[in-house]
Amino acid sequence: MKIKSYQIEECVKKSKFCSYLIYGQNKGLVKEKINKIKEIFSNINKEVEIIKLTNDEIKENPEKLYNEFNTFSLSRNKKLLHILNVKDDIKNIIEETINPNPFCLVLFESGELTPKSRIRKLFEKDKFLSILPCYYDTENDIQGLIDKFFKNNNIPISNSLKSILATHLGSERNIIKNELEKIVLFLKNKKKFNEKDILNCVSDNYYFNFADLNYSICDGNLIRLDKIINQLYLEGVNPITLLRSTSKHFQKILFVNEKIENGLNINDSLKLLKPPIFFLYINQFKQHIRSWKIKLSHKVIERIFDAERLCKLNSKISKTICWRTLRNISSIKYKRLTSS
């Protein structure tokens, strides 16, 4: 059964489920939710024995999960099993073993699982099992995290500064928290600070986001583009997600150019975009409008659509397909820059 993050505490306290599957791209958020469940369970039961097992250990010795789940702890009142790197190949073992047990709670941890995943389907349908997906944080999630972090440290922060940070901190929870701790430490004794101070804090350990990707492509900055794609791949971002982000950026450029062609000026055309372009990127985006005209933008969007189709047909080389496509698009602007 699917649950939301805000339901975790109530579910654990009332023992609604005998096991939880916490999975997703956002590894930092996965760890955070697992630690939260462990903390709540330990606070309720005081004496809890925590045992960690891996998917491979259970696969090699199926009896191991059964024995740990069904035996009492010799030193504590309750037992909590934490199973790492869970995959579909132990789905049958889980199904045959896990059932309501007042003395034991089981946490299964996994990375990204597709909708076709057997273990994901099991936890979504079984009324005694719970599943909690952990996707990458949206910009609103990140701004909320920033706001809470600064309030807890009694440091005032404006909405514009929150927006700046949200565009620079990436989408992985561990990275965001580490960067925020560094920023708070730096600003703790400063009475006044501005955007430049904030950006200086994150510049030494910079993490890229989709805005960085899109603007680097349109600027023809191939060196920076390679760094961004590598970083996003390391964070676990799907190649199709990169392609769709770039397509949306070019659709915005196309939209504004079509409005201009129909007689509207560039500033009034930009006001029609929803959501609006972030103020720090306005001048850069205007340059993209001038560089990527209607006919060229149409060709780029078609090329991205073809690349997405190829990625779906050839998942094993989807990262290469995506990288080559985005690099080829960016090289159009790069060739113009080098030839001028």
C-alpha positions in Angstrom: 0.0 0.0 0.0 1.3 3.4 -1.0 1.8 6.0 1.8 3.0 9.6 1.9 5.9 11.0 3.9 3.6 12.7 6.4 1.9 9.4 7.2 5.0 7.6 8.3 4.9 8.5 12.0 1.2 7.5 12.5 1.7 4.3 10.5 4.8 3.2 12.6 3.2 4.2 15.9 0.0 2.3 15.2 1.9 -0.7 13.7 -0.2 -0.5 10.5 2.3 -2.4 8.4 4.7 -5.2 9.1 7.2 -4.0 6.5 8.1 -1.0 4.4 9.8 -0.7 1.0 11.6 2.6 0.6 12.9 3.2 -2.9 13.7 5.8 -5.5 16.3 7.9 -7.4 16.8 10.2 -4.4 19.2 8.2 -2.3 19.5 10.9 0.3 15.8 11.0 0.8 15.6 7.2 0.9 18.2 7.2 3.8 16.3 10.0 5.5 13.0 8.1 5.5 14.6 4.9 6.7 16.3 6.7 9.5 13.0 8.4 10.5 11.2 5.0 10.7 14.1 3.5 12.7 14.0 6.5 15.1 10.2 6.3 15.6 10.2 2.5 16.1 13.1 2.7 18.5 11.5 5.5 20.5 8.3 3.6 20.9 9.9 0.3 21.9 13.1 1.6 23.7 15.1 -1.6 23.3 15.4 -2.6 19.6 17.9 -4.9 18.0 18.7 -3.7 14.4 20.1 -6.3 12.0 21.3 -5.4 8.5 21.2 -7.9 5.6 21.8 -7.5 1.9 19.7 -8.8 -1.1 22.6 -11.1 -2.1 22.8 -12.7 1.4 19.1 -13.5 1.3 19.3 -14.8 -2.3 22.2 -17.1 -1.4 20.5 -18.3 1.8 16.7 -17.9 1.6 16.3 -19.3 5.1 18.2 -16.3 6.5 15.3 -13.8 6.2 12.8 -16.4 7.6 15.0 -17.2 10.6 15.7 -13.6 11.5 12.1 -12.6 11.1 10.6 -15.4 13.1 13.1 -15.6 16.0 13.0 -13.4 19.1 15.9 -11.1 20.0 17.9 -12.5 22.9 19.0 -9.0 24.1 16.1 -6.7 23.2 12.3 -6.5 23.2 11.9 -5.9 19.5 13.8 -6.5 16.3 14.2 -4.4 13.2 15.5 -5.9 10.0 17.1 -3.5 7.4 17.5 -5.2 4.0 19.8 -3.3 1.6 19.8 -3.2 -2.3 16.6 -5.1 -2.6 15.8 -6.5 -6.1 13.1 -8.5 -7.8 15.0 -11.7 -7.5 14.0 -12.1 -3.8 10.4 -11.2 -4.3 9.1 -14.7 -3.7 11.2 -15.1 -0.5 9.7 -11.9 0.8 6.2 -12.9 -0.1 6.6 -16.3 1.6 8.2 -14.9 4.8 6.8 -11.5 5.7 3.5 -11.4 7.6 2.2 -9.4 10.6 4.6 -9.9 13.4 4.3 -7.7 16.6 7.9 -8.3 17.5 9.6 -7.5 14.2 9.6 -4.7 11.6 11.3 -5.0 8.3 12.6 -2.2 6.1 13.5 -2.9 2.5 15.8 -0.4 0.8 16.1 -0.1 -3.0 17.1 2.3 -5.8 14.9 3.2 -8.7 12.2 0.6 -9.4 10.1 0.6 -12.6 6.3 0.2 -12.5 6.8 -3.3 -13.8 9.0 -4.3 -10.8 7.7 -7.4 -9.2 8.6 -6.3 -5.7 7.1 -2.9 -6.2 3.8 -4.4 -7.3 3.8 -6.7 -4.3 4.2 -3.8 -1.8 1.7 -1.7 -3.6 -1.1 -4.3 -3.5 -0.6 -6.1 -0.1 -2.5 -4.5 2.7 0.1 -5.5 5.3 3.0 -4.0 3.3 3.8 -0.4 2.7 5.7 1.4 0.0 7.2 4.8 0.0 8.7 6.2 -3.2 11.5 8.9 -2.9 11.8 10.9 -6.1 14.1 13.8 -6.7 13.1 16.9 -4.9 11.2 19.5 -6.9 12.2 23.2 -6.8 9.3 23.8 -4.3 10.5 20.9 -2.1 14.0 22.3 -2.2 12.8 25.8 -1.3 10.8 24.4 1.6 13.9 22.6 2.8 16.0 25.7 2.5 13.4 27.8 4.4 13.2 25.3 7.2 17.0 24.9 7.5 17.5 28.7 7.8 14.7 29.1 10.2 16.1 26.4 12.5 19.4 28.3 12.5 17.8 31.7 13.0 19.1 33.2 9.8 16.8 35.4 7.8 16.6 34.6 4.1 14.6 36.4 1.3 12.5 34.6 -1.3 14.9 35.7 -4.0 17.8 34.1 -2.2 15.8 30.9 -1.7 15.2 30.8 -5.4 18.8 31.3 -6.2 19.8 28.4 -3.9 17.1 26.1 -5.2 18.5 26.5 -8.7 22.1 25.8 -7.6 21.8 22.9 -5.1 20.7 20.1 -7.4 17.9 17.6 -6.5 19.6 15.0 -4.3 18.7 15.3 -0.6 22.2 14.4 0.8 23.9 16.9 -1.5 21.4 19.7 -0.6 21.8 19.1 3.2 25.6 19.1 3.0 25.6 22.3 1.0 23.1 24.0 3.4 25.2 23.1 6.4 28.2 24.6 4.7 26.3 27.8 3.9 24.9 28.2 7.4 28.3 27.7 8.9 29.8 30.4 6.7 26.9 32.9 7.3 26.4 32.2 11.0 28.4 35.2 12.2 27.7 37.5 9.2 25.2 40.3 10.0 24.6 41.1 6.3 25.0 38.9 3.2 23.7 38.9 -0.3 23.4 36.7 -3.4 27.1 36.9 -4.1 27.9 35.5 -0.6 25.5 32.7 -1.1 26.9 31.7 -4.5 30.4 31.9 -3.3 29.5 29.3 -0.7 28.3 26.8 -3.3 30.8 27.5 -6.0 33.5 25.3 -4.6 31.3 22.2 -4.6 28.9 23.0 -7.5 26.1 20.7 -8.4 24.2 21.1 -11.7 20.5 21.2 -12.4 18.3 21.1 -15.4 18.5 24.9 -15.9 22.3 24.6 -16.1 21.9 21.8 -18.7 19.5 23.8 -20.9 21.3 27.1 -20.8 24.7 25.4 -21.5 23.2 23.7 -24.6 21.8 26.9 -26.0 25.0 28.8 -25.2 27.1 26.3 -27.1 29.2 25.6 -24.0 30.3 22.0 -24.8 32.8 21.7 -22.0 30.3 22.7 -19.3 27.6 20.6 -21.0 29.7 17.4 -20.6 30.3 18.1 -16.9 26.6 18.7 -16.3 25.5 15.5 -18.1 28.1 13.5 -16.2 27.0 14.9 -12.9 23.3 14.3 -13.6 24.0 10.8 -14.7 25.9 10.2 -11.4 22.9 11.4 -9.5 20.8 8.8 -11.3 18.8 11.1 -13.6 17.2 9.2 -16.5 18.4 10.2 -20.0 14.8 10.7 -21.1 14.3 13.2 -18.3 17.2 15.2 -19.7 15.8 15.1 -23.2 12.4 16.2 -22.0 13.8 19.1 -20.0 15.7 20.4 -23.0 12.6 20.0 -25.2 10.6 22.1 -22.8 13.3 24.8 -22.9 13.2 24.9 -26.7 9.4 24.9 -26.6 9.5 28.1 -24.5 12.0 29.7 -27.0 9.7 28.7 -29.8 6.6 30.1 -28.1 8.2 33.5 -27.5 9.5 33.6 -31.1 6.1 32.9 -32.5 4.6 35.7 -30.4 7.3 38.1 -31.6 6.5 37.0 -35.2 2.9 37.9 -34.6 3.8 41.4 -33.6 4.3 41.2 -29.8 7.6 42.6 -28.4 10.0 40.4 -26.6 9.3 41.6 -23.1 5.5 41.2 -23.4 6.0 37.8 -25.0 8.1 36.7 -22.0 5.4 37.7 -19.6 3.1 35.1 -21.2 5.3 32.2 -20.2 4.0 30.1 -17.3 6.0 29.6 -15.1 8.0 32.8 -15.8 11.7 32.7 -16.5 13.8 33.1 -13.3 15.0 36.7 -13.2 18.7 35.8 -13.1 18.3 34.0 -16.5 16.2 36.7 -18.3 19.1 38.2 -20.3 20.5 34.8 -21.2 17.1 33.6 -22.3 16.6 36.6 -24.5 19.9 35.7 -26.2 18.5 32.2 -26.8 15.4 33.7 -28.4 17.6 35.6 -30.8 19.9 32.7 -31.6 17.4 29.9 -31.9 14.7 31.0 -34.4 11.4 29.3 -35.2 12.6 26.9 -37.9 15.7 25.9 -36.0 13.8 25.3 -32.8 11.3 23.1 -34.6 14.2 21.0 -35.9 15.7 20.7 -32.4 12.4 19.6 -30.9 11.9 17.0 -33.6 15.5 15.7 -33.1 14.9 15.4 -29.3 11.6 13.5 -30.0 13.5 11.0 -32.2 16.2 10.6 -29.6 13.7 9.8 -26.9 12.1 7.2 -29.1 15.6 5.6 -29.8 16.3 5.7 -26.0 13.1 3.7 -25.3 14.0 1.1 -28.0 17.7 0.9 -26.9 17.7 1.3 -23.1 21.3 -0.1 -22.8 22.8 2.7 -24.8 20.2 5.4 -23.9 22.8 7.5 -22.0 25.0 7.6 -25.1 22.1 8.5 -27.4 21.0 11.3 -25.1 24.6 12.6 -24.7 25.3 12.7 -28.4 21.9 14.3 -29.2 22.3 17.1 -26.7 26.0 17.6 -27.7 25.0 17.8 -31.4 22.4 20.4 -30.7 24.7 22.5 -28.6 27.4 22.2 -31.3 25.2 24.2 -33.7 25.6 27.3 -31.5 29.3 26.4 -30.8 30.1 26.4 -34.5 28.5 29.8 -34.9 30.6 31.1 -32.0 33.9 29.8 -33.3 33.2 30.9 -36.9 32.2 34.5 -36.0 
